[in-house]
Amino acid sequence: MNEWKLSYNRITVPTKEMEKKSQSHRSLQSGPSTFTSISAFDGEDSIFKVALLDNDPILITRHPPTLLSDSCHNDCVKLRKLDHDNVNKFLGLSFDGMDYVVVWRLCSRGSLLAMLSKSVISTDSFFVQCIIRDVAEGLNYIHHSFIGYHGRLTSACCLLTDTFQVKICDYGMSELTRISEMKFKLWSAPEELNSPTSSNTKAGDVFSFAIIAAETISRRPAWQIYGESMNVEGMQDLLTSCNTIHILL
């Protein structure tokens, strides 16, 4: 019943020394190093960090402590039961440390955003179609689950496995405070930016999905599909105006 409750003592965040030691022994291991995925999540746009749960590699997000309602506790039980090929597995929550830590299954290739920024996504049309389909399938599952919507969908939370299967992450747990960086608002629908009461809707998720699809097809960052350079503030002003549609078309 309480499998989602994880003690912080079970979680280890790798240090540089641990990573170097692991790399020095890789030739003696039959499998890949535990830390081979760290570089996939060490970019400035990553919202996840690689850690260990009882020596098993995982992903974590950190959040300021807050009072969680009984409803949130019940949701954690339900989140553990969600199961879909394109939705990353929620493993649990640790709230007995200095920060609250949400634990997710590791996806070794990092985020779609990181892959696009490194220009390592294949130009093959079938591959691009598979990426977009995976995001659509995962989002559809979330929309038909008890969660109802994602609310924070970006290419930064679309993670890729070693077989390039996309798994949507960072869903649920709406009571936890998240860092609200302006750059992550580029995936938000204009009505959500203009009116906070309109946030967190299925329609907003569909808008975010369209941005991710445009990124994947063009292999460019959000709102730079024509190679135009614009700072984040300028793009947000554009989003909140009435002149966004022609940019997507």
C-alpha positions in Angstrom: 0.0 0.0 0.0 2.8 2.4 0.9 5.4 1.2 -1.7 5.5 4.7 -3.0 7.0 6.0 0.2 10.8 5.9 -0.2 13.3 6.7 2.5 15.9 9.3 1.5 18.6 7.0 3.0 18.0 4.6 0.0 18.8 7.3 -2.5 22.4 8.2 -3.5 23.3 11.1 -5.7 26.5 10.2 -7.6 29.6 12.3 -7.0 32.4 13.1 -9.5 34.6 10.7 -7.5 32.1 7.9 -7.8 31.8 8.5 -11.5 35.6 8.4 -12.0 35.9 5.2 -10.0 33.1 3.6 -12.0 34.7 4.6 -15.3 38.0 3.1 -14.2 36.4 -0.2 -13.6 34.2 -0.4 -16.7 36.6 -2.7 -18.5 36.1 -5.2 -15.7 32.3 -5.1 -15.9 30.1 -7.3 -18.1 27.5 -4.6 -18.5 27.4 -0.8 -19.0 28.5 1.5 -16.2 25.9 2.7 -13.7 26.9 6.2 -14.6 26.9 6.1 -18.3 23.6 8.0 -18.4 24.7 10.9 -16.3 25.9 12.9 -19.3 22.5 12.6 -20.9 20.9 14.6 -18.0 23.7 17.1 -17.1 22.6 19.9 -19.5 21.2 23.2 -18.3 17.8 22.3 -19.8 17.5 19.0 -17.9 14.9 18.9 -15.1 16.0 15.4 -14.0 19.2 14.1 -12.3 20.5 10.6 -12.3 20.7 8.9 -8.9 20.7 5.5 -7.3 17.9 3.7 -5.4 19.4 0.8 -3.6 22.2 0.8 -6.2 19.7 0.8 -9.1 20.0 3.8 -11.5 17.0 6.1 -11.4 15.9 9.6 -12.2 14.9 12.2 -9.6 13.4 15.7 -9.4 13.8 17.8 -6.3 11.1 20.0 -4.8 10.8 22.3 -1.7 9.0 20.6 1.2 5.3 21.3 1.5 2.3 19.9 3.3 0.8 17.2 1.2 -2.9 16.4 1.4 -4.4 13.0 1.9 -5.6 13.3 -1.7 -1.9 13.6 -2.8 -1.0 10.5 -0.8 -3.9 8.6 -2.5 -2.7 9.8 -5.9 0.8 8.4 -5.3 -0.8 5.0 -4.8 -2.6 5.3 -8.1 0.5 6.8 -9.9 2.4 3.6 -9.0 -0.2 1.6 -10.8 0.0 3.5 -14.1 1.4 1.4 -16.8 1.9 2.3 -20.5 4.8 1.8 -23.0 5.0 5.6 -23.5 4.6 6.8 -19.9 7.7 6.7 -17.7 7.2 4.7 -14.5 6.6 6.6 -11.3 8.5 4.8 -8.5 7.7 6.8 -5.5 8.3 9.9 -3.4 10.8 10.6 -0.6 9.8 13.3 1.9 12.0 12.6 4.9 15.0 14.6 3.6 15.8 18.3 3.3 14.0 18.3 -0.1 11.1 16.2 -1.4 12.4 13.9 -4.1 10.2 12.3 -6.8 11.7 9.1 -8.2 11.3 7.9 -11.8 12.6 5.0 -13.8 15.7 5.8 -15.8 15.6 6.4 -19.5 19.2 6.2 -20.6 19.2 8.4 -23.7 18.0 11.5 -21.9 15.3 13.9 -23.0 14.0 14.7 -26.5 15.0 18.3 -26.0 18.6 17.3 -25.3 18.7 15.0 -28.4 17.3 17.8 -30.6 19.7 20.4 -29.3 22.6 18.0 -30.0 21.2 17.4 -33.5 21.4 13.6 -33.1 17.8 12.9 -34.0 17.6 10.9 -37.3 16.1 12.7 -40.3 14.4 9.5 -41.4 10.7 10.2 -41.8 9.6 6.9 -40.2 11.8 7.6 -37.1 10.3 11.1 -36.8 6.8 9.6 -37.1 7.5 7.1 -34.4 8.8 9.8 -32.0 5.6 11.9 -32.5 3.4 8.8 -32.3 5.0 7.8 -29.0 4.3 11.2 -27.5 0.7 11.1 -28.7 0.1 7.7 -27.3 1.6 8.5 -23.9 -0.4 11.8 -23.7 -3.6 10.0 -24.7 -3.1 7.5 -21.9 -2.6 10.3 -19.4 -5.7 12.1 -20.6 -7.7 8.9 -20.0 -6.2 8.2 -16.6 -7.3 9.6 -13.2 -4.8 12.4 -13.7 -6.7 13.9 -16.7 -3.9 16.0 -18.0 -0.2 16.6 -17.9 0.0 20.3 -17.5 3.7 20.7 -17.9 4.4 18.9 -21.2 7.6 19.9 -22.9 10.3 18.0 -24.9 12.3 18.2 -21.7 10.0 15.6 -20.1 9.8 13.4 -23.1 12.5 10.9 -22.3 14.1 8.3 -24.6 15.0 4.7 -23.7 18.1 2.9 -25.2 15.8 1.8 -28.1 14.6 5.4 -28.7 11.2 4.7 -27.4 9.6 7.9 -25.9 8.2 7.9 -22.4 6.5 11.0 -21.0 7.6 11.9 -17.5 7.0 14.5 -14.8 3.3 14.0 -14.7 1.0 14.1 -11.7 2.2 15.4 -8.3 0.6 18.8 -8.9 0.9 19.8 -5.2 4.7 19.9 -5.4 6.3 23.2 -6.2 8.4 23.3 -9.4 10.9 25.8 -10.6 9.0 28.0 -13.0 11.6 29.0 -15.5 10.5 31.2 -18.3 12.1 29.0 -21.0 9.7 26.2 -20.1 6.7 28.4 -20.7 7.4 28.3 -24.4 5.3 25.1 -24.6 2.4 26.7 -22.9 -0.8 27.7 -24.7 -1.4 31.5 -25.0 -4.6 31.3 -23.0 -2.6 29.7 -20.2 0.0 32.4 -20.1 -2.6 35.2 -20.2 -4.9 33.6 -17.6 -3.5 31.5 -14.8 -7.1 30.1 -14.2 -7.0 28.5 -17.6 -3.9 26.5 -16.9 -3.6 22.7 -16.7 -6.1 21.5 -19.3 -6.2 18.8 -22.0 -6.4 21.5 -24.6 -3.2 23.1 -23.3 -1.5 19.7 -23.5 -2.5 19.4 -27.1 -0.9 22.8 -27.8 2.3 21.6 -26.1 2.2 18.4 -28.2 2.0 20.5 -31.4 5.2 22.4 -30.3 7.0 19.1 -29.6 5.9 17.8 -33.0 7.2 20.9 -34.7 10.5 20.6 -32.9 10.9 16.9 -33.9 10.0 17.5 -37.5 12.3 20.6 -37.9 14.9 19.4 -35.4 15.1 22.9 -34.0 14.3 24.3 -30.6 10.8 25.5 -29.8 9.7 28.6 -31.8 12.9 28.5 -33.9 11.7 26.3 -36.7 12.8 28.8 -39.3 16.2 29.3 -37.8 15.3 32.8 -36.5 17.1 33.9 -33.3 14.8 35.3 -30.6 15.3 35.6 -26.9 12.9 33.8 -24.5 11.2 37.1 -23.4 10.5 37.9 -27.1 9.1 34.5 -27.7 6.8 34.7 -24.7 5.5 38.1 -25.9 4.8 36.5 -29.2 2.9 33.6 -27.5 0.7 35.9 -25.5 -0.2 37.9 -28.6 -2.7 37.0 -31.2 0.0 36.4 -33.9 1.1 32.8 -33.0 -0.8 30.7 -35.5 1.0 31.9 -38.7 4.4 30.8 -37.1 3.2 27.2 -36.7 1.8 27.0 -40.2 
